[in-house]
Amino acid sequence: MNYMPPLAEQLRPSTLDDYIGQQHLVGEDSILRHAIEAGNIPSMILWGPPGVGKTTLAYIISQQLNRPFYTLSAISSGVKDVRKVIDNAKTEANSAILFIDEIHRFSKSQQDSLLGAVEKGIVTLIGATTENPSFEVISPLLSRCQIYVLKALGREELWIIIEKARELLRDKQGIELEIKEDEALMRVSGGDARKMLNAIDIITSAEAGKNKKIEVTNDKTLRVIQRNMAFYDKSGEMHYDIISAFIKSMRGSDPNAAVYWLARMIEGGEDPKFIARRMVILASEDIGNANPNALLLANSCFEAIDKIGMPEGRIVLSQTATYLACSPKSNAAYEAINQAQSKVKKTGDLSVPLPIRNAPTKLMKDLGYGKDYKYAHSYPGNFAEQEFLPEEIKGTKFYEPQNNVRENEIRKRLRELWKGKYRY
């Protein structure tokens, strides 16, 4: 059997006229199209969700400008690879284009290694990212690049691609593809053309041997895709299922399950910053004051990932995940802010009690602002009983310490300070 490249590869456009979507960037009279046609493009960052044409656009630009084209993946390339490309680019007659996929995964030192070549025009950088470049790309590099935002493909644009796929399947494989229902196909794609074409590939592969006329229905799409898409999908349902399993394993105090799901995400190419960010949230939401060190470690993990990158960052992720899983749990802080926000929505903007208002002017002092305020540090034990809530909701308890060593100590202290006021 002859090897057939994936539909997404066979249908990859080679000219701007064939490129589908992003008309605000490459349509008639658009800024980027004018720059491409003039042969004078700036270094740029293409920011958008997966499967919307970032890599394809970079390739088309290089073809149209007839420039040397180098490509690196931030997942597998380091500073040495960047320097090698720059050295090669110096020997080229024309300024080379360097395309870096997932540039947000480059560490600061890796991004620093690009600066000189970009500034001198040795290479024109095209970076692709699914993350906000303001957070993930260093300021000196960002200031040398134009940011272009790509949008998820809409239903009409996806249908243009479907028609192209149907035509190609008919002409090359003799397969008649009829889309009887497209809701599941659209949901599976999520605006990602590559994902949609991969789904069509799977459906046709599953049935092509039996039948040359293939009907696509919602039921068939879901059945075939769920059976065959066993890989980790960074933007689809499995992405959310596995991060959910990871979070729930740590919340459920199972370090073994937590590190397994962590490994699944790492092996699937998940962004380590995404994983670290979720652990920072869990440290407050599910551990909180039961172990305040959890938040410190989770935050340190996020910073360490930013500094050292992968693959070494996996060790820091593992340490943090197992620590959080083994930590005592409390969602008291999470519940406290939920209840406080709910009360605010119900009661509106209640007045701040006069004693704890700010009084920067004489008039405010004359009106009673700050009057009778008790400065806690002037009293024994650094505490003086005073009303800090608006009159209408005084005595309302939002924070309820839970049954663990640290919060039992907190409850005891609050009971001693406030007596029966908050019913601690």
N, C-alpha and C positions, 0 to 999 in steps of 0.2 A: 504494500500500500504506500502510495506517495505521501510524503509529509506535507500537511497543509498548515501554514502559519495560522495563528489565531485570527479571527475576524478583525479584531481591533488593529492588528498589525497590517492586514491586507487592505483595510479601509483607511489607513492613515493618510491624510491629504498631503500633497507635496507643494501646493501653491495656496496663496491667500484666497484666490477665488473659490477653491474647493473647501476651504476651512469653514467649519460650521460653528456658529455661535460667536460671542464676544464682538458683536458688531459695533459696540461703543469704542472698541479699540482698533479693529481692523476693517470695519466697514468703510464705504465710500466717504471721503472727507474727514476721516478720523485722524487724530493726532499721530498715533503710532504708525498707521498705514502711510501717512505722508512721510514720516521719518524713514521708514523702510524703503519706500520708492525713491527717496532722495539719496539713499545709500549712506545715511549718516545717523545711525542709531546711537543712543546713549547706553551706558551700562544700566541694567534694569533688574528689578525684582518682580517676578510674576507671582502674585499672591491670589490663591483661590483654592477651592476644594479639589479633591482627587478627580481625575477623569474628565477635566474640562478643556484640556488641550494645551497645557503649559509646555510640555516637552515638544509636542508637535509644532507649536508656534515658534519655539527656539530653533528647531530644525529648518522650518520654512524660511525664517529670517536668514539663516546661514546660507541656504541655497540661493535665495533671491539676491543676496549681497555677494555671492561667490567668494566667501571668506573661508579660511581654514576653520574647522569646527572641532573643538575638543569637548568631551563630556566627562564629568566626574559625578559619582554619587557620594553624598556626605556620609552615608551609612558605612561605606567600605573604603573611603579615601582619607588620607592623612596629609600633614604638612608636606611630607616628602613627595607625594603625588602632585600636589599643587605646584611645588617648585619645579618638578620635572616638566609639567605642562608649560609653565612660564618660560623655562629655558628653551623648550622646543618652539614656542611662539616667537621668541626673539629672532629666530632664524627665518621666519616666514616673511614673504614679500609684503603681504597685507596684514593688517591687524587681525589677529585671530579672535574668534568668539569662543569663550569658555562657558559652557552650560553646566551649572551645578544643581543637581536635583536634591531637594530637601535640604536646602542651604541652612535652614534653621537648626539642623543637627550639628553643624560645624561648631567647634569650641571657639572661644575668643582668640586663642593663638592661631587656629586654622584660618579664621577670618582675617586676622592681622596679616597673615602671609600673602593675602591677595592685594592689600592696599596699594603697594608700590606699583605693581603691574597695571592695576586699574587706573591709577592716577596718571601714569606715564603713557597710557594708551597702548601698552604692549598687548593687552587683551581687553576685549569688550565683554564684560561679565553679564551673563543672564542667569539669575538665580531663580529657582522655583521653590515655593514654600506654601504649605497649607496653614501655617501659623502666622499671626500678626507680626510682620517684620519689625515693627517698632519695639517689640519686646525681645525678639530673637536675633536680630542682626545688629552688630555693634555700630554705634553712631557714626564713626569716621567712614565706614563702608556705606552705610545708609545714605550719608550726605552726598556720596558720589554716584548714587543710583536714582533713577526714576522708579517710582512704585506704580505698577499697573495691576488693578484688581480685576480678576476674572470671575465670572458668575457661574453658578450651577446651570446646566443646560435645561431649558424648558421643554415642555411636552412637544411642541411643534418641532423644535430642533432635534429632539430624540427621534421623532417620527421620520425626519429626513434621513437620519442615520439608519433607521430600521429599513426604509425603502432601499437604501444603498446595499444593505446586507442581504435583503431578499433578492435583489438583482444579481449580486455576486454569487450567492448560493445557487441560483437558477442557472447562471451562465457557466460556472466552474464545476458544480457538482450535480447539476440536474435536479436539485431539490426545490420543490415548490413550498414555500413557507407562508402559511396563512395565519395572521394574528386575529383570532376571533375575539379574544379579550386581552386587554393590555394593562389592567390596573395592577396586577401582581408584578408584571415586568417593569412598570414604571416605579413601583415601590422598591423593588430590588435594586434598581439603578440609582435612585436618589439623586438624579441629575448628573450621574457619572456615566459617560458614554462607554468607557472601557468596561465597566461592570455590567452594563446592559448587554454589550456585545459578547462578553464572556458567558453570560446567562444563555443567550441565543446559541452560542457554540455548544454549551453543555446539553441543551435541549435537542439540538439537531444531531449531535454525536450519539445521544441515547437512542434515537429513533431512525437514524439514516439507514442503518442496515436492514430494517424491516420495511420501511416505507419511504418513498421519495416525495410523498405529499404529507407534510407535517403541519398539524394544527396546534396553535399555541393558545391555551386557555389559562385562566387564573389558577385553577386546581393543578394543572400539569406543571405550570411554572414553579409553584411552591413545592410540589412533591419532588420534582427533579432537582431543583436547586438545593433544597435541604439535604437531599441524599448525596449530592456530589460536591457541594462547596464545603468541604471539611477543613479548608484552610482558614487561617486567621485573617479576617477582613477588617482593616483598620478604620473603616468608616461605616460599615453596615451593622446588621443586627448582632453578629458574633462579637464585634468590638464591644458593644454594650453588654452583651451577656457575660463576656469574660471579665470585664472590669467590674461588673456586678458581683460575679463569683469571688473575685479577688477581695473586694471591699467586705463582702459578707463573711468571708473566711477569717479576715482579721477581726471583724466585729464579733465573730463567734469564737474567738480565741483559739484558732487552729493554725499554728504556724506552718504545718506541713502542707495543708491545702493552699495557704496563702502563697508559699514559695512555689508551689506547682503552677498556680495560675499566673504568677509573676513570670515564671519561665516560659509559659505559653505566649505571653505578650512579648517578651524579649525575642524569642525565636521567630515570632510573627512580624517583627520589625516595628513594634509599637514605639511611639515617641517616648523616651525615658522621662522627659519633663512632664508629660501628661500623667504618667504613673506617679511620679514624685508629687505632683500637684494634688492628686487625689488623696495621697497619704497625709499631706498637710491638713486637708479638710477633715479626714477621718480622725486625726489626732485631737482635734477640738470637738468634733461632733460626737464621737463615740468613746473618747477617753477623758478629755477635758481635765477637770481638777482632780480626778482620781489619780492622775500621774501627769503633772504639768511638764515633766521632762519629755514626754512624748512629742509635744508640739515643737520643742527645741530641736529634738533629733530629726523630726520630719522636715523642718525648715532647713536644717543643716544639710540634709540629704538633697533637697532641691538645689541648694547653692553648690554642693559638691558636684552634682551632675552637670551643672552649667560650666564648672571649671575643668573637669577632667573628661567629660564625655564618655562614650562607650568604646571598647567593651568593658573597661575597668569599672564603669559606673554601675554595672550589674551587681557588684559586690556590695556597694553602698545601698542599693535598692533592697537587696536581700537582707542586710543587717537591719534596715529600718522596718521592713515588712514583718520580719520575725519578732522584732522588739514590740511593735504595735500589737501584733497578734497575742503576745504573751503578757501584755500590760493589763492591769485591772481596768474595767470599763465603767463609764458613766456618760449619759447623754444629758446630764442636768443643765449644762451651759447652753446646749442646743435647745432644750425645752424652755429654758428661761427666756431666751430672746424671742422664741416663737410666741410665748404667752404675752410677753411685753408688747410685741408688735400688734398682736391681736387686740390687746387692751387699748393701744393708741388708736387703732382704726375705729374702735367702738366709741371712744370717749373724746376723740379730737384733740385740739391743742389746749390742754389744761394749763392754768397759770402756774408759774414757778413760785414756790413759797417765798415771801419777802426776805426772810433771813438769809437765804442762800442765793439771792440775786447778786449780780455784779453791780458795784456802785462806783463808777469811775468819775462821776461829776457830783458837785454839791447839791444840785437839784435832786438827783437820784437819792442821795443820802437823806435829804429833807423829806422825800416821799417814803422813806422807810426801807429802801433797798439796803440789804446787808445788816439791818438792825437786829440785834440779839443773836447774831451768828456766833456759834461756839466753835472756836478753833480747836480741833481735836487734840493737837499736840500740847495744848495748854492744860490738859486734864490728865488725871491719873490713868495709866494704861492707854494713853493716846485715844481716849474715847469719851464722848459726851453725848448723851441721848438727845436727839433732835429729830424734827420731822423733815425728811428730804423728798417725800412724794407730795404731789398736789393734794389738797384737802379732800377732794372727791374720791380719791382712791387710796387714802392712807391705810396702812396696815396690810396692803395687798402683797402676797408672797409670789414672786416669780421664780426665784432660785430655790430648788428643793434638793439639797445634797443627798446623794445616794449612799447605799450601804457598802462602803469600802474604807480602807484604813484612813486615807487622807481626808475624804469627805466626812467621815465620822468625826474627825478632829475639827473640821470646819463647822459642822453642825453644833458640836459642843461649844465652840467659841461663840457662835452666833446666839446660841441659847443663853449663854452667860451675859452677853452684851445687851441683848434686846428683851431678855426675860420672856414674857408671854406675848409680846407684840406681834411677832410674825409666826408664832406657833412652831418654833423649832424645838 
